[in-house]
């Protein structure tokens, strides 16, 4: 589990409106999300009946999509 130290921006009533985190923690979150996306793509591919392709080709296709 990612541990980070967030700070909240609140309105005049004290209601949380936004979150501020350290840039390094933000980068870590982005990296984790990217890894999760790859895992989900792998899981979807395993469940499909599509033809298998080499790993390098799959990575190239994923990169083209982003």
C-alpha positions in Angstrom: 0.0 0.0 0.0 1.3 3.4 -0.9 1.6 5.7 2.1 1.6 9.4 1.5 1.0 12.6 3.4 -1.8 14.6 1.9 -2.9 18.1 2.7 -6.4 19.2 2.1 -7.7 22.5 0.6 -10.9 23.4 2.3 -13.7 25.9 1.7 -14.9 28.5 4.2 -17.0 25.8 5.8 -14.2 23.4 6.3 -15.4 21.1 3.5 -12.5 19.3 1.7 -12.3 20.5 -1.9 -8.8 19.4 -3.1 -5.8 17.4 -2.1 -2.2 18.5 -2.2 0.6 15.8 -2.2 4.3 15.8 -2.7 5.4 15.5 -6.3 7.4 12.3 -5.6 4.3 10.7 -4.1 2.3 11.8 -7.1 4.8 10.2 -9.4 4.6 7.0 -7.4 0.9 7.0 -7.7 1.1 7.4 -11.5 3.6 4.6 -11.7 1.4 2.3 -9.7 -1.6 3.2 -11.9 0.4 2.4 -15.0 1.4 -1.0 -13.6 -2.3 -1.7 -12.7 -3.3 -0.8 -16.2 -0.8 -3.3 -17.6 -2.0 -6.0 -15.3 -5.6 -5.4 -16.3 -4.6 -5.5 -20.0 -2.9 -8.8 -19.4 -5.9 -10.2 -17.6 -8.2 -9.1 -20.4 -5.9 -10.7 -23.0 -5.8 -14.0 -21.1 -9.6 -14.1 -21.0 -10.0 -13.3 -24.7 -9.8 -15.9 -27.5 -7.5 -13.6 -29.5 -4.4 -14.9 -31.2 -1.2 -14.7 -29.2 1.4 -12.2 -30.2 5.0 -11.7 -29.1 5.4 -9.6 -25.9 7.4 -6.9 -27.7 4.6 -6.5 -30.3 2.0 -6.2 -27.5 4.0 -3.5 -25.7 4.4 -1.6 -28.9 0.6 -1.7 -29.5 -0.1 -0.5 -25.9 2.4 2.4 -26.3 0.7 3.4 -29.6 -2.7 3.6 -27.8 -1.4 6.2 -25.3 
